[in-house]
Amino acid sequence: MDVPLYGIALAVFAVLYLAIGVFLAYVLIITLVVMFLYLALRHGSLPDNYPHGLGDTLITVIFIGVTWGIFTYLAPKPIPFVGKGFTYTNAPTIPVTSILEISLLLALVFLVIGAFIAKDLKELPSGGSSGGGEKPKQGVGA
């Protein structure tokens, strides 16, 4: 199971849906985009560099889906996917505070994702190519 991906999906969904009260459709779209950005930044070209197999991927997806379902079922909000505005409250047409809170959350998520990949970025070879440090083999039978 990809535990950091599950943690990111859980945190973003919980904050957007339970704390801020963003409509469910917008929460799902934002959470899926954040998850894809994490995977693209962490593992490069997908699915070739993704270290988990099909079984681990299915377990992660099932855990994320079940958690979202539990949050949706237990939340003290109605379940319509979209409505007027961006949140479940009767706010003005442009909910400035919600946009600021979501922007702050996304900035925090990108900092967390950056912390996950910072180690990988330091270990990259300085040549920029994938096999730049190796010398061609020479001799008999090479």
GULUM-272157 format. One record per residue (C-alpha): x, y, z; residue number from 1. Coordinates in steps of 0.001 Angstrom, whole numbers. Example, Ala and Ser with C-alpha at 12.3 -4.5 7.8 and 13.67 -1.06 7.14 Angstrom:
2
<site px="12300" py="-4500" pz="7800" seq="1"/>
<site px="13670" py="-1060" pz="7140" seq="2"/>
END
This chain:
142
<site px="0" py="0" pz="0" seq="1"/>
<site px="1217" py="3492" pz="-860" seq="2"/>
<site px="894" py="4985" pz="2627" seq="3"/>
<site px="1932" py="8601" pz="1789" seq="4"/>
<site px="-617" py="8666" pz="-1038" seq="5"/>
<site px="-3312" py="7392" pz="1329" seq="6"/>
<site px="-2317" py="9998" pz="3937" seq="7"/>
<site px="-2461" py="12830" pz="1413" seq="8"/>
<site px="-5833" py="11674" pz="65" seq="9"/>
<site px="-7196" py="11353" pz="3594" seq="10"/>
<site px="-5944" py="14758" pz="4753" seq="11"/>
<site px="-7060" py="16730" pz="1698" seq="12"/>
<site px="-10507" py="15105" pz="1629" seq="13"/>
<site px="-11040" py="15568" pz="5376" seq="14"/>
<site px="-10042" py="19215" pz="5388" seq="15"/>
<site px="-11974" py="20181" pz="2276" seq="16"/>
<site px="-15141" py="18178" pz="2940" seq="17"/>
<site px="-15414" py="18024" pz="6718" seq="18"/>
<site px="-13702" py="21219" pz="7866" seq="19"/>
<site px="-14387" py="23731" pz="5096" seq="20"/>
<site px="-17579" py="22197" pz="3689" seq="21"/>
<site px="-16771" py="22220" pz="-12" seq="22"/>
<site px="-19277" py="20424" pz="-2235" seq="23"/>
<site px="-18462" py="16757" pz="-2733" seq="24"/>
<site px="-17829" py="16951" pz="-6490" seq="25"/>
<site px="-15269" py="19732" pz="-6073" seq="26"/>
<site px="-13617" py="17891" pz="-3180" seq="27"/>
<site px="-13238" py="14721" pz="-5244" seq="28"/>
<site px="-11783" py="16612" pz="-8212" seq="29"/>
<site px="-9312" py="18609" pz="-6086" seq="30"/>
<site px="-8267" py="15523" pz="-4111" seq="31"/>
<site px="-7718" py="13434" pz="-7248" seq="32"/>
<site px="-5652" py="16231" pz="-8834" seq="33"/>
<site px="-3510" py="16528" pz="-5691" seq="34"/>
<site px="-3042" py="12737" pz="-5619" seq="35"/>
<site px="-2007" py="12677" pz="-9279" seq="36"/>
<site px="430" py="15561" pz="-8733" seq="37"/>
<site px="1960" py="13679" pz="-5808" seq="38"/>
<site px="2368" py="10550" pz="-7926" seq="39"/>
<site px="3788" py="12475" pz="-10896" seq="40"/>
<site px="6280" py="14392" pz="-8754" seq="41"/>
<site px="7277" py="11442" pz="-6602" seq="42"/>
<site px="7546" py="8669" pz="-9175" seq="43"/>
<site px="8205" py="10435" pz="-12489" seq="44"/>
<site px="6739" py="8808" pz="-15557" seq="45"/>
<site px="3754" py="6764" pz="-14529" seq="46"/>
<site px="3162" py="3801" pz="-14491" seq="47"/>
<site px="6732" py="2734" pz="-15381" seq="48"/>
<site px="8422" py="4170" pz="-12262" seq="49"/>
<site px="5630" py="3364" pz="-9793" seq="50"/>
<site px="7217" py="950" pz="-7294" seq="51"/>
<site px="4002" py="-752" pz="-6160" seq="52"/>
<site px="2401" py="-3672" pz="-7918" seq="53"/>
<site px="-1216" py="-4138" pz="-8949" seq="54"/>
<site px="-2200" py="-5668" pz="-5606" seq="55"/>
<site px="-754" py="-2767" pz="-3599" seq="56"/>
<site px="-2399" py="-273" pz="-5927" seq="57"/>
<site px="-5797" py="-1938" pz="-5548" seq="58"/>
<site px="-5444" py="-2020" pz="-1760" seq="59"/>
<site px="-4607" py="1700" pz="-1716" seq="60"/>
<site px="-7534" py="2571" pz="-3992" seq="61"/>
<site px="-9943" py="477" pz="-1893" seq="62"/>
<site px="-8726" py="2072" pz="1341" seq="63"/>
<site px="-9090" py="5573" pz="-128" seq="64"/>
<site px="-12576" py="4834" pz="-1489" seq="65"/>
<site px="-13810" py="3289" pz="1758" seq="66"/>
<site px="-12438" py="6205" pz="3779" seq="67"/>
<site px="-14113" py="8735" pz="1475" seq="68"/>
<site px="-17354" py="6790" pz="1774" seq="69"/>
<site px="-17170" py="6775" pz="5579" seq="70"/>
<site px="-16424" py="10502" pz="5658" seq="71"/>
<site px="-19307" py="11199" pz="3306" seq="72"/>
<site px="-21717" py="9028" pz="5291" seq="73"/>
<site px="-20753" py="10425" pz="8717" seq="74"/>
<site px="-20452" py="14076" pz="7730" seq="75"/>
<site px="-23153" py="16356" pz="9143" seq="76"/>
<site px="-23883" py="17723" pz="5661" seq="77"/>
<site px="-26252" py="16877" pz="2846" seq="78"/>
<site px="-24758" py="14725" pz="91" seq="79"/>
<site px="-25568" py="16645" pz="-3126" seq="80"/>
<site px="-22535" py="16801" pz="-5357" seq="81"/>
<site px="-22867" py="20423" pz="-6469" seq="82"/>
<site px="-24950" py="23451" pz="-5600" seq="83"/>
<site px="-24816" py="27216" pz="-5611" seq="84"/>
<site px="-21383" py="28499" pz="-4702" seq="85"/>
<site px="-18439" py="26426" pz="-3626" seq="86"/>
<site px="-19412" py="25324" pz="-114" seq="87"/>
<site px="-22539" py="24026" pz="1646" seq="88"/>
<site px="-23086" py="27347" pz="3426" seq="89"/>
<site px="-25249" py="30121" pz="2005" seq="90"/>
<site px="-22285" py="32349" pz="1295" seq="91"/>
<site px="-22052" py="35063" pz="-1360" seq="92"/>
<site px="-21424" py="34069" pz="-4977" seq="93"/>
<site px="-17638" py="34384" pz="-4549" seq="94"/>
<site px="-16615" py="32703" pz="-1277" seq="95"/>
<site px="-13331" py="34525" pz="-704" seq="96"/>
<site px="-12574" py="32901" pz="2636" seq="97"/>
<site px="-13079" py="29413" pz="1223" seq="98"/>
<site px="-10804" py="30159" pz="-1718" seq="99"/>
<site px="-8131" py="31469" pz="653" seq="100"/>
<site px="-8444" py="28414" pz="2907" seq="101"/>
<site px="-8225" py="26050" pz="-42" seq="102"/>
<site px="-5215" py="27930" pz="-1427" seq="103"/>
<site px="-3483" py="27684" pz="1946" seq="104"/>
<site px="-4292" py="23965" pz="2107" seq="105"/>
<site px="-2959" py="23332" pz="-1400" seq="106"/>
<site px="221" py="25285" pz="-622" seq="107"/>
<site px="693" py="23152" pz="2493" seq="108"/>
<site px="74" py="19968" pz="495" seq="109"/>
<site px="2677" py="20974" pz="-2090" seq="110"/>
<site px="5165" py="21662" pz="701" seq="111"/>
<site px="4493" py="18206" pz="2139" seq="112"/>
<site px="4854" py="16628" pz="-1302" seq="113"/>
<site px="8089" py="18585" pz="-1789" seq="114"/>
<site px="9343" py="17194" pz="1504" seq="115"/>
<site px="8665" py="13673" pz="238" seq="116"/>
<site px="10586" py="14156" pz="-3013" seq="117"/>
<site px="13388" py="16411" pz="-1750" seq="118"/>
<site px="15548" py="13397" pz="-922" seq="119"/>
<site px="15030" py="11960" pz="-4405" seq="120"/>
<site px="15926" py="15254" pz="-6060" seq="121"/>
<site px="19242" py="15420" pz="-4200" seq="122"/>
<site px="20183" py="11914" pz="-5336" seq="123"/>
<site px="19721" py="12636" pz="-9057" seq="124"/>
<site px="22898" py="12433" pz="-11159" seq="125"/>
<site px="24245" py="15835" pz="-12164" seq="126"/>
<site px="24539" py="14927" pz="-15854" seq="127"/>
<site px="20805" py="15061" pz="-16405" seq="128"/>
<site px="20694" py="11857" pz="-18470" seq="129"/>
<site px="19525" py="8580" pz="-17030" seq="130"/>
<site px="22670" py="6587" pz="-17713" seq="131"/>
<site px="25330" py="9270" pz="-17985" seq="132"/>
<site px="27834" py="7948" pz="-15423" seq="133"/>
<site px="28508" py="4541" pz="-16964" seq="134"/>
<site px="31452" py="3817" pz="-19267" seq="135"/>
<site px="31056" py="1560" pz="-22282" seq="136"/>
<site px="32351" py="-1976" pz="-21783" seq="137"/>
<site px="35599" py="-2822" pz="-23499" seq="138"/>
<site px="37442" py="-6047" pz="-24086" seq="139"/>
<site px="36754" py="-9513" pz="-25345" seq="140"/>
<site px="33101" py="-10546" pz="-25272" seq="141"/>
<site px="31783" py="-7100" pz="-24391" seq="142"/>
END
